Amino acid sequence: MHELATRLFPICRSITGNGVRETLAILGEHLPGLQAHEVPSGTSAFDWTVPDEWNITEAYLEGPDGSRIVDFANSNLHIVGYSTPVNTELTLDQLQEHLHSDVELPDAVPYVTSYFNRTWGFCLTHRQRQSLPDGTYRAVIRGTLEPGSLTYGELVIPGESDREVFVTTYVCHPSLANNELSGPVVSTALARWVMDLPRRRYTYRFVFAPESIGALTYASLHLDHLRSHVVAAFNLTCIGDDGDYSYLASRLGDLEIDRMGRHVLATRTPAVEYSYLARGSDERTYCAPGIDLPMISLMRTKYGSYREYHTSLDDLTVITPTGLQGGLDLVRECIEILEVNDYYETQVLGEAQLGRRGLYHAIHARTVEDIVLLRTHVMAYADGQHSVLDMAILLDLPVREVFDVISELVEHDLLVKLPARKGS
């Protein structure tokens, strides 16, 4: 995953343009079947409209002595995203309104965009900005901002059912590691793992789209399908550092997927739970009233909560192999729960006689072995009203451990799996 992120890091991505296409082409090398789709500029996306396409080829700022003091070729963060083409001379005072820096992080280049307000600008460290001498500067930005399309990638992995697990992440930031690339590379690894599962209860839909406008566009094009098929959804972002494990709840906050997120998070440290009031990514669209997908966001250190966020400091040292693996494991555990999270019902009245089935210890003593006690607890709550996840939460055990006991009891005809409920 880290090697893939390293390869993707130099690409200048935005909400439209060739950077997104190049990124999806590289992801497609790892994901056979990943399809790129183009949505024309001007297409309605609920209350929004797909914007013109932006592509940049060159941008630099020349100082009074003719030297290049800021150059897009050195860092794609040096340009304000969606800057209009320009070739002009300005005084330092005139230039200041087109410069962006961060006083609190004076050695970092900030990430700045202006998608829906036509302007242009350069980003630089605050320390460099303060050192600029008086004189005449030349600002040059070469590129295009004209009707084109928004690009998103989609991969569908069929399962035994047409009920779907929806996984989304974004591909729209330039050279930012945790805030941008951790999501796509973890999603790619997750999709490859799902492909290799010996059995898939659900169909899995992976979407790689520009944040916000991409989610709005995708949801507007597929709304009926998403609402009728998706039973669980995950937004993956900022999931590659070695900091907190984080879960952001659905809008309602009490769905089955929320219980799952809390249960998985409870086994990890440090862990932080956020309410939907702390939202800031594509859960804003997919959980919105009228769309209402059962979506949670899974992260390591949440966007906006780490020092390097949205600056040049969010580089490839922020994400680590162990951080990315931890993020992947977090999501995989949720998928493993989904795949086994059924409801079971006991086939005997009263307490089952486990001894004659070889499920009870031979000699009775003051204490009951843990496994025997667990069998009795599972039988007690196999009432058709408690799912495997419900039992695991109640017993404070991993779902896999509870499911192994359930499987054992099914083999002895003590439990039977009930038909899938609507929406599960």
N, C-alpha and C positions, 0 to 999 in steps of 0.2 A: 504493500500500500504506500509506503513512504517513497519507494522508487517511482511509482506511478505519479505521486504528487510532485516529485522533483521534476519529472518530465513535463508536467502540465504547468508548473509554476511560472515560466517566462511568458506564457500566452496572455495577450491583452484581451480579456473578456469584457463584455458589457451586456446590457439587456437585449441587444441585437448584434448582428455582425458576424464577421468571419472568425473571430476568436471563439465564439460559441460553437460554430461548425467544426473548427479544428479540434476543439476539446471533445466534442461528441465523436468525431472520427477516431480519436485515440482511445476513448472508452469503448468504442465499438470493436477494437482489436481484441479486447478482453471479454466482450459480451456479444457473442454471435446472436443475431436477431434484433439488436438495438436499431430502431428505426428513427431517422431524423425527419421531422415534419416542419414545414414552412407555413406560417400564417401571415398573409399580406398586411402591410401597413394600412391603417384605416379600418381594420376589422374591429367590430364592437366586441368588448369583453366586459359584459355587465355594464357598470357605470363608467368604464374606461374605454380607451381606444388604443389599439396597437400602434406604437409610434413609428416614425421614419427610422430607417436603418442607419446606424453609425459605424463607419470604418475609418481608422486613422492610419496614416502611413508615416508621418514625420511631424515632430513638434520640438521646437527649441526656443530658448530665450537668450539673446545675445546682449552682453553688457556693453557699457560705453566704450570699452577697449576692443570690442569685436569678438571677444571670447565667448564661448557658450557656457553660460553659468547654470542652465537647467536644460536637460536633454532627455526627451522621451526614450531615446535609444538606450539610455542608462537605466531607466526605471519607468515602467508604464504607469506608476502612481504619480509621476510628475505632471500629468495632464488631467484637468477636470473632465470627468466622463461626460461624453456628449458635447464637448466643445465644438463650436462652429469654426469653420476655416477662417484663418486670419493671416494677414501679412502687413504689419504696421509698425510705426515707430512711436514711442511714448516717452514722456519724462518719467522719472521715478515716482513722482506723486500720482501721475495718471495711471501708472502700472499697478500701484498698490491695490486698487479695487479689483484687480484680476489676479492677485496673489493670495494664496491660502497657506497658513502654517498653524502649528499647535503650540501655544504658549506653555502648556503644561508638560509637553514632551518636546523640548526644543531641538532634539537631535533626530526626530522622526519626521518622515514625510507623510502628511495625512492623506487619507482616501476621501475624495470629494467628487460629487456628481451633480449634474443639473439636467436631468432627463427631459423635463417638460417646460423648461424656461430657457429659451435660446440665449446663450452667452458663451464665453470662453474664459479659460483661466489656467494658471500653472500652480502646482503645489511644490513646496520646498520646506526644508527644515526652518524652524523659527530662528535658529542661530545664524543660518545663512541669510535669511531675509533681513535680519538686523544689520548685517555687514554690507548690504548693497550700497554702493556709492551713488551720489547724485550723477545725473547725466542722462543721455538718451539711450533707450533700449529698443531692440527690435524683437517683436514677438511673431513667430511663424508657426502656424498649425496647418498642416496639409492633410486632407481627408475628405470624406463625403458624409453628408447628412441629408438623405433623400429617401423617397419611397422605396421600400424593399420588403423585408419580412422579419418576423420573429421566429427563431428556431428553437425547437425543443426535441428531446429524445425520449423514446418510449420503448420499453421492453416488457412483453407479456410472457410469463412462464406458466403454461397450463397445469392445472391440477385435476383432481378427481371431481371437483365441484366448480361451478361457474361463480360461486361466491368468492370474493376477492380480498386479498390483503394488499393495501395500497402503500407504496413507499415512495416518498418524494424528497428531492434535494435540489439545490440550485447551482447553476453554472453561469454566473453573471459578473463575478468580481475579477479584477485583474490579479496581480501578484500578491495575493493574501493567502496564507497557508491554512490556518485553523478555520477562519471565517468563511473561506471559500472551498478549498480543496479537500478538507477532511470529509465533508459530506459526500461528494461524488466518489472518492476512492473507497470509503467504507461501504457506500451503497453498491459499488461495483463488486467488492469482495463478498458482500451479503448475497447479491444476485447469483454469483458463481456458486456459493455454498447452497443456495436454494435449488439451483439446477441439479446439484449432485445428490439431493435428498433421495433416498430410495422410494419414498412415498410422499406425495404432496396432497394433503387434504384440500387445500385451497389453491386457487389460481393467484399468482402474484403479479402485480403490475408495478413496474418501476418507472418513474418519470424524472427526467433531468431537465429542468426548465429554468429560465431566468426568474429570480425571486420577484415576488409581488406581481408584476404585470404578466409574467409567465404563468403563475398559478391562476390568476384571474382569467387569462386566455384559455388555459387548459380546462379549467372548471366550466367555463361558459360553453365550450365545445362539447363537453362530455357529461354535462350535469345529470341528465336522466340516468345514464349508465352508472355513474358513481353512486348516486343515491340509492339505486336499486340493487347494486351488487357488492359494494364495499362493506365488510363487516369489521375491519380493523385497519387503521391507517397510522403511519409514522412519518413525521417530518424529521429529517436528520440534518443537523447543522452543528458547527463548532464541536466536533466529536473526536478530535485527534490529539489533544494535549494530555498531560499527566495530572491535571488538576481534578476538580470536582467531577463526580457523576451527577448529571442533572436531568430532571424530568419536568416538563411543563404540561400541566393538565389540559384536558379538553375544556371547551367552553362551559359545559355543564358540570364537569369535575367529578361526577360520580358514576361514570360509565364503567362497564366491565374492563375496558382497556385502561382506565385510570387505576383500577385495583391492581391490574397487571403491572403497570408502570411502578406503582408504589412498592409492590411486592419485590420486584426485581431490584429496585433501587435500595431496598432495605438491607440487602446482603452486601452492599458495597460502601466503601468509605474513602474519602469524604463524599457525602451525598447531599444534594440540595433539591428540594421540591419547590416548584414555582406554580402559582395559580395562573389561570388564563389572563388575569389582569396584567401580568408581566410579559404578555405576548409581544412579538416583534418580527416574526418570520412568516412563513406561508401558512401557518395555522390560522392566521387572521382571515384568510380566504376560505380554507377548507372547513373550518369550524363555524363560519358565519351563519346567522339565521337564514334558513331556506336552503342552505347547502348541507350543513349539519353532519359532516362525516365524523365518525368516531375516531378522532385523531389526537395523538399526543406528540410532543416533540421530545426527542432524546438527544442529549448533548453530553459533552464533558463540561468544561467551564462555559457557562452560558454567554452568548453574544452580549457585548457591552459590559461584561463583568471581569474582563481581564485587561491588564494594562496595555497590551499591544494591539488591542482591537481597532480595526479600521485605520491602521498606520503601517508604514514600512517595517515596523518591528514585528509584525505578524508574518514572520518568515519561516523557512523550513526547519528552524531550530525550535519553534513553538510546538509543532507537531512531532511526535516521536513514534517509533515502531511500537513501543509498549502502550503509548496513549491511544494510537489507532486500534491496536488489538483489543484494548479494553473497551473502546467504543463499539467495535464489531461484536464482541462477546455480549455486551449489554443488549444489543438488538437481537442477536441470535437467540438469546435466552427467551426473549419475548415471543419469537417465532416458534420456538420449541413448545412453549406453553400453549400457543394458539393451536398447534397441531394436535394436542392431546386433551384440550379443555372441553371435555364432554360432561354430561350428567349421567349418573348411574343410579340404579335402584336395587335395593336388596331383594333377594328372592326367598327369604325366610322371615317368619314372624318371630319376634322376640330375639334373644341373643342366639347367634349361630353356634353350633357345637363344632368348634375348630379342631378339637382333639382328634376326632375320628377322621379328620381330613389331613392330619399331620401338620396342622398349623398352630398347634399349641405345645408348650413344653411338656415333657413326659412327667416330670415330678413337680407337684404344686408346692410352692414356697410362699413366704411373705411378700416377695416382690414378683412382679410380672416382667418378663423380658421386654425390652423396648419394642422389638418388632411385633410381639404378640399384642402389646397394648396398642400399637399403631393400627394393627388389623382391626381391632375392636372399635377404635375411634372412627376409622373409615366406614366400617359397617354401620356405625351409629348415625353417620351423616349422609349415607347413600340413600337419600329419600327422594331423589328426583328433583330436589330444590337447591341442592348445593353442587356446584360444579367442582371439577378437580382443583381449579384455582381457589375456589371458596374454601375447600378443605385445607389446602396448603397454607392459606392465610390464617385460618382458624388454628391450625396446628403449628404454625410458625416453622414450616419445613419447606425445602425446595419442592417445586411441583414434580420434578422427576422422581423424587423419592416417594411421594404420595402415589404417583401414577404407577410405579413399579408394584406397589402393594395392591392397587386396584386391579392391575393385570393379573396378578396372582389369584385374587379372589374371583375374577371372571373365569379363569381356567377351572376353578373348583365349583362353578355354577352357583356361586353365592351372590354375584352381582350381574346385572345386565345393563348394557349401554342403551340409553334412550335415544330416540330419533332426534336429529339436530333441531334445535329451536329456530324459529324465524330470526334472521339477523345474526346467527352464530354459526 
